[in-house]
Amino acid sequence: MMLFAALAGVAFAGAANAQSDTTGSHNPAIKNNTPRTTAAAAKGRNSFTEHQAQVRIGKAGFTNVSGLAKNGNGVWQGTAMKGGSKVNVALDYKGNVTVH
């Protein structure tokens, strides 16, 4: 009986560790503060505040970030300057910056 309890404990611990692994997660946590640019913004519940979105877009190399508003897909959208041109930018819940 003791052996069964010990094996069950090991199996449970393994399952708990598998659940905490975010590599295969549908909604992984942001692991660093370096913004990435992607081809398309991911839909999802966005917890960035407007100020945080503005700062993160700025860290991706954009200036004069303005007009930010969260759309129905949870993506912050606005305008910014990059390379002397005004562009439309977006920030998804993963922290990815998109030019569209």
N, C-alpha and C positions, 0 to 999 in steps of 0.2 A: 504494500500500500504506500509506503514511503517513497519507493522508486517512482510510482505513478504520479504522486504529488510533485516530485522534483522535476519529472519530465514535463508535466503540465505547466509548471512555472517557467521552464525554459521556453516552451512553445509560446506562452503568453508574452514573455519578454521580447521574443523575436517578432511577434505580431505588432507589439507596441512600437518597436523600433522601425518597422516597415511603414507604419502609419505616419511617423514623424519625418520620414524622408520626403523632401519636397521635389526631388528630381523628376518624378513622374506625376506630380500633382497638377490638377487642372488649374489651380489658382496658387502658384508658388509665391512665396514671400519675396520681396525685393532683398537681394543679398548684398548689394553695394549701392553706393550713391552715384555711380557713374551712369548717366543716362545713355541709352542706346537709341539709334534711329532704326526704324523698321519701315517696311513697305506699306503696312496697313495697321491701323490701331485695333487693339483687341477690345471686344465688347466685354463689359463686366462692371461690377460695382466698384466705383472709384472712391478711395478714401482720401485722396489728395485735396487739400484746401486750395482755393484759388491762388493764394500767395505761394504755397508750395509748388503748384503747377508752374507758376511764372518763374520761380527760381530754377526749377529743374529744366525747363525749356531754355533758360538763359545759360545754364551749365552745358547745354548741348551746342553752344556756339551762336545762339540767336540773341539779338538785341531788340530793344523797343517792343517787348512782348505786350500786347494789349488786346482788349475786347474778349477776354476769356469767358467762356460760358460752357457749362456742362450740358452735353446733348442727351437725348433719350437713351443712348447706349452706354452712358457713364463716361464718355470721353470728353476731356476738356478741349475746346477748340477756340482758336483766336488767330491773330495775325502777329507777325514779327518781321524783323529785317535780318537778312543774311546775304553777304556778298554784295551789298548795295541794292538788293531787290527786296520788295515786300512780298512775303509768302504767307500762305495759310498753314498753320501748325496745329498739331493735336498731341495730347498726352493721354495715354491709356492707363488703366489701373495697374499695369505692370511697371509703369514708369518709362515706357518707351515713347520717344518723340517721333512724330510722323509729319512729313511735309506733304500736303495734298493740294 
